[in-house]
Amino acid sequence: MSREAKRRKKAFQDYANGKIDELKLARKLG
């Protein structure tokens, strides 16, 4: 898995866990 994919997966996990809000998730994915 690429570093980008790992980062994306972590961002989504953080969002699922309620650590970050949708805005931050969108910024990390975008």
PQR file with spaces between the fields and no chain letter, atoms N, CA, C, O and H, PARSE charges and radii, in Angstrom:
ATOM       1  N    MET     1       0.845   -1.204    0.000 -0.4000 1.5000
ATOM       2  CA   MET     1       0.000    0.000    0.000 -0.0000 2.0000
ATOM       3  C    MET     1       0.878    1.251    0.000  0.5500 1.7000
ATOM       4  O    MET     1       1.882    1.328    0.707 -0.5500 1.4000
ATOM       5  N    SER     2       0.472    2.223   -0.808 -0.4000 1.5000
ATOM       6  CA   SER     2       1.251    3.462   -0.891 -0.0000 2.0000
ATOM       7  C    SER     2       1.093    4.296    0.377  0.5500 1.7000
ATOM       8  O    SER     2       0.163    4.103    1.161 -0.5500 1.4000
ATOM       9  H    SER     2      -0.344    2.161   -1.382  0.4000 1.0000
ATOM      10  N    ARG     3       2.014    5.216    0.552 -0.4000 1.5000
ATOM      11  CA   ARG     3       1.960    6.091    1.729 -0.0000 2.0000
ATOM      12  C    ARG     3       0.684    6.922    1.703  0.5500 1.7000
ATOM      13  O    ARG     3       0.058    7.159    2.736 -0.5500 1.4000
ATOM      14  H    ARG     3       2.769    5.373   -0.084  0.4000 1.0000
ATOM      15  N    GLU     4       0.311    7.360    0.500 -0.4000 1.5000
ATOM      16  CA   GLU     4      -0.899    8.174    0.336 -0.0000 2.0000
ATOM      17  C    GLU     4      -2.136    7.398    0.777  0.5500 1.7000
ATOM      18  O    GLU     4      -3.011    7.936    1.455 -0.5500 1.4000
ATOM      19  H    GLU     4       0.820    7.166   -0.339  0.4000 1.0000
ATOM      20  N    ALA     5      -2.195    6.138    0.385 -0.4000 1.5000
ATOM      21  CA   ALA     5      -3.339    5.301    0.743 -0.0000 2.0000
ATOM      22  C    ALA     5      -3.401    5.075    2.252  0.5500 1.7000
ATOM      23  O    ALA     5      -4.479    5.081    2.846 -0.5500 1.4000
ATOM      24  H    ALA     5      -1.484    5.701   -0.166  0.4000 1.0000
ATOM      25  N    LYS     6      -2.250    4.877    2.855 -0.4000 1.5000
ATOM      26  CA   LYS     6      -2.193    4.699    4.310 -0.0000 2.0000
ATOM      27  C    LYS     6      -2.694    5.947    5.029  0.5500 1.7000
ATOM      28  O    LYS     6      -3.458    5.866    5.991 -0.5500 1.4000
ATOM      29  H    LYS     6      -1.375    4.872    2.372  0.4000 1.0000
ATOM      30  N    ARG     7      -2.245    7.107    4.537 -0.4000 1.5000
ATOM      31  CA   ARG     7      -2.624    8.377    5.147 -0.0000 2.0000
ATOM      32  C    ARG     7      -4.132    8.580    5.038  0.5500 1.7000
ATOM      33  O    ARG     7      -4.790    9.051    5.966 -0.5500 1.4000
ATOM      34  H    ARG     7      -1.625    7.172    3.756  0.4000 1.0000
ATOM      35  N    ARG     8      -4.654    8.208    3.869 -0.4000 1.5000
ATOM      36  CA   ARG     8      -6.083    8.347    3.628 -0.0000 2.0000
ATOM      37  C    ARG     8      -6.885    7.446    4.553  0.5500 1.7000
ATOM      38  O    ARG     8      -7.914    7.841    5.102 -0.5500 1.4000
ATOM      39  H    ARG     8      -4.119    7.826    3.115  0.4000 1.0000
ATOM      40  N    LYS     9      -6.380    6.207    4.713 -0.4000 1.5000
ATOM      41  CA   LYS     9      -7.052    5.236    5.565 -0.0000 2.0000
ATOM      42  C    LYS     9      -7.059    5.719    7.011  0.5500 1.7000
ATOM      43  O    LYS     9      -8.061    5.594    7.714 -0.5500 1.4000
ATOM      44  H    LYS     9      -5.544    5.886    4.268  0.4000 1.0000
ATOM      45  N    LYS    10      -5.933    6.269    7.443 -0.4000 1.5000
ATOM      46  CA   LYS    10      -5.837    6.770    8.818 -0.0000 2.0000
ATOM      47  C    LYS    10      -6.782    7.946    9.036  0.5500 1.7000
ATOM      48  O    LYS    10      -7.439    8.043   10.073 -0.5500 1.4000
ATOM      49  H    LYS    10      -5.119    6.370    6.872  0.4000 1.0000
ATOM      50  N    ALA    11      -6.843    8.842    8.043 -0.4000 1.5000
ATOM      51  CA   ALA    11      -7.731    9.989    8.157 -0.0000 2.0000
ATOM      52  C    ALA    11      -9.172    9.514    8.297  0.5500 1.7000
ATOM      53  O    ALA    11      -9.945   10.066    9.081 -0.5500 1.4000
ATOM      54  H    ALA    11      -6.309    8.763    7.202  0.4000 1.0000
ATOM      55  N    PHE    12      -9.525    8.486    7.529 -0.4000 1.5000
ATOM      56  CA   PHE    12     -10.892    7.979    7.596 -0.0000 2.0000
ATOM      57  C    PHE    12     -11.163    7.309    8.935  0.5500 1.7000
ATOM      58  O    PHE    12     -12.259    7.426    9.483 -0.5500 1.4000
ATOM      59  H    PHE    12      -8.897    8.038    6.892  0.4000 1.0000
ATOM      60  N    GLN    13     -10.162    6.606    9.462 -0.4000 1.5000
ATOM      61  CA   GLN    13     -10.314    5.968   10.767 -0.0000 2.0000
ATOM      62  C    GLN    13     -10.468    7.013   11.866  0.5500 1.7000
ATOM      63  O    GLN    13     -11.282    6.854   12.775 -0.5500 1.4000
ATOM      64  H    GLN    13      -9.272    6.511    9.017  0.4000 1.0000
ATOM      65  N    ASP    14      -9.678    8.085   11.775 -0.4000 1.5000
ATOM      66  CA   ASP    14      -9.787    9.182   12.740 -0.0000 2.0000
ATOM      67  C    ASP    14     -11.192    9.769   12.704  0.5500 1.7000
ATOM      68  O    ASP    14     -11.780   10.082   13.739 -0.5500 1.4000
ATOM      69  H    ASP    14      -9.017    8.214   11.036  0.4000 1.0000
ATOM      70  N    TYR    15     -11.721    9.913   11.481 -0.4000 1.5000
ATOM      71  CA   TYR    15     -13.068   10.458   11.323 -0.0000 2.0000
ATOM      72  C    TYR    15     -14.099    9.506   11.926  0.5500 1.7000
ATOM      73  O    TYR    15     -15.024    9.939   12.615 -0.5500 1.4000
ATOM      74  H    TYR    15     -11.243    9.659   10.640  0.4000 1.0000
ATOM      75  N    ALA    16     -13.937    8.224   11.667 -0.4000 1.5000
ATOM      76  CA   ALA    16     -14.864    7.216   12.190 -0.0000 2.0000
ATOM      77  C    ALA    16     -14.841    7.201   13.712  0.5500 1.7000
ATOM      78  O    ALA    16     -15.860    6.961   14.360 -0.5500 1.4000
ATOM      79  H    ALA    16     -13.186    7.873   11.108  0.4000 1.0000
ATOM      80  N    ASN    17     -13.665    7.459   14.272 -0.4000 1.5000
ATOM      81  CA   ASN    17     -13.521    7.463   15.730 -0.0000 2.0000
ATOM      82  C    ASN    17     -13.937    8.791   16.354  0.5500 1.7000
ATOM      83  O    ASN    17     -13.936    8.948   17.575 -0.5500 1.4000
ATOM      84  H    ASN    17     -12.837    7.653   13.746  0.4000 1.0000
ATOM      85  N    GLY    18     -14.291    9.743   15.493 -0.4000 1.5000
ATOM      86  CA   GLY    18     -14.734   11.033   16.002 -0.0000 2.0000
ATOM      87  C    GLY    18     -13.595   11.950   16.405  0.5500 1.7000
ATOM      88  O    GLY    18     -13.807   12.944   17.099 -0.5500 1.4000
ATOM      89  H    GLY    18     -14.291    9.616   14.501  0.4000 1.0000
ATOM      90  N    LYS    19     -12.389   11.618   15.973 -0.4000 1.5000
ATOM      91  CA   LYS    19     -11.230   12.445   16.326 -0.0000 2.0000
ATOM      92  C    LYS    19     -11.165   13.706   15.483  0.5500 1.7000
ATOM      93  O    LYS    19     -10.717   14.756   15.945 -0.5500 1.4000
ATOM      94  H    LYS    19     -12.217   10.810   15.409  0.4000 1.0000
ATOM      95  N    ILE    20     -11.618   13.591   14.235 -0.4000 1.5000
ATOM      96  CA   ILE    20     -11.617   14.766   13.356 -0.0000 2.0000
ATOM      97  C    ILE    20     -13.004   14.942   12.763  0.5500 1.7000
ATOM      98  O    ILE    20     -13.764   13.980   12.649 -0.5500 1.4000
ATOM      99  H    ILE    20     -11.981   12.738   13.859  0.4000 1.0000
ATOM     100  N    ASP    21     -13.334   16.174   12.385 -0.4000 1.5000
ATOM     101  CA   ASP    21     -14.654   16.413   11.809 -0.0000 2.0000
ATOM     102  C    ASP    21     -14.610   16.263   10.291  0.5500 1.7000
ATOM     103  O    ASP    21     -13.549   16.071    9.698 -0.5500 1.4000
ATOM     104  H    ASP    21     -12.717   16.956   12.478  0.4000 1.0000
ATOM     105  N    GLU    22     -15.784   16.355    9.682 -0.4000 1.5000
ATOM     106  CA   GLU    22     -15.891   16.152    8.231 -0.0000 2.0000
ATOM     107  C    GLU    22     -15.022   17.120    7.441  0.5500 1.7000
ATOM     108  O    GLU    22     -14.447   16.768    6.410 -0.5500 1.4000
ATOM     109  H    GLU    22     -16.646   16.511   10.164  0.4000 1.0000
ATOM     110  N    LEU    23     -14.939   18.351    7.948 -0.4000 1.5000
ATOM     111  CA   LEU    23     -14.158   19.374    7.250 -0.0000 2.0000
ATOM     112  C    LEU    23     -12.688   18.964    7.162  0.5500 1.7000
ATOM     113  O    LEU    23     -12.058   19.061    6.109 -0.5500 1.4000
ATOM     114  H    LEU    23     -15.406   18.637    8.785  0.4000 1.0000
ATOM     115  N    LYS    24     -12.162   18.504    8.300 -0.4000 1.5000
ATOM     116  CA   LYS    24     -10.756   18.083    8.324 -0.0000 2.0000
ATOM     117  C    LYS    24     -10.551   16.845    7.469  0.5500 1.7000
ATOM     118  O    LYS    24      -9.541   16.717    6.777 -0.5500 1.4000
ATOM     119  H    LYS    24     -12.674   18.425    9.155  0.4000 1.0000
ATOM     120  N    LEU    25     -11.512   15.939    7.520 -0.4000 1.5000
ATOM     121  CA   LEU    25     -11.419   14.733    6.693 -0.0000 2.0000
ATOM     122  C    LEU    25     -11.363   15.108    5.225  0.5500 1.7000
ATOM     123  O    LEU    25     -10.524   14.607    4.476 -0.5500 1.4000
ATOM     124  H    LEU    25     -12.333   16.043    8.081  0.4000 1.0000
ATOM     125  N    ALA    26     -12.260   15.991    4.818 -0.4000 1.5000
ATOM     126  CA   ALA    26     -12.306   16.431    3.420 -0.0000 2.0000
ATOM     127  C    ALA    26     -10.997   17.073    3.008  0.5500 1.7000
ATOM     128  O    ALA    26     -10.514   16.867    1.894 -0.5500 1.4000
ATOM     129  H    ALA    26     -12.941   16.398    5.426  0.4000 1.0000
ATOM     130  N    ARG    27     -10.421   17.860    3.920 -0.4000 1.5000
ATOM     131  CA   ARG    27      -9.159   18.539    3.611 -0.0000 2.0000
ATOM     132  C    ARG    27      -8.030   17.520    3.448  0.5500 1.7000
ATOM     133  O    ARG    27      -7.168   17.664    2.581 -0.5500 1.4000
ATOM     134  H    ARG    27     -10.813   18.028    4.824  0.4000 1.0000
ATOM     135  N    LYS    28      -8.050   16.487    4.299 -0.4000 1.5000
ATOM     136  CA   LYS    28      -6.992   15.472    4.219 -0.0000 2.0000
ATOM     137  C    LYS    28      -7.139   14.612    2.977  0.5500 1.7000
ATOM     138  O    LYS    28      -6.144   14.223    2.365 -0.5500 1.4000
ATOM     139  H    LYS    28      -8.750   16.371    5.004  0.4000 1.0000
ATOM     140  N    LEU    29      -8.377   14.314    2.603 -0.4000 1.5000
ATOM     141  CA   LEU    29      -8.607   13.497    1.413 -0.0000 2.0000
ATOM     142  C    LEU    29      -8.419   14.313    0.145  0.5500 1.7000
ATOM     143  O    LEU    29      -7.953   13.805   -0.875 -0.5500 1.4000
ATOM     144  H    LEU    29      -9.185   14.630    3.100  0.4000 1.0000
ATOM     145  N    GLY    30      -8.791   15.591    0.224 -0.4000 1.5000
ATOM     146  CA   GLY    30      -8.701   16.445   -0.947 -0.0000 2.0000
ATOM     147  C    GLY    30      -7.267   16.803   -1.246  0.5500 1.7000
ATOM     148  O    GLY    30      -6.998   17.523   -2.207 -0.5500 1.4000
ATOM     149  H    GLY    30      -9.169   16.004    1.053  0.4000 1.0000
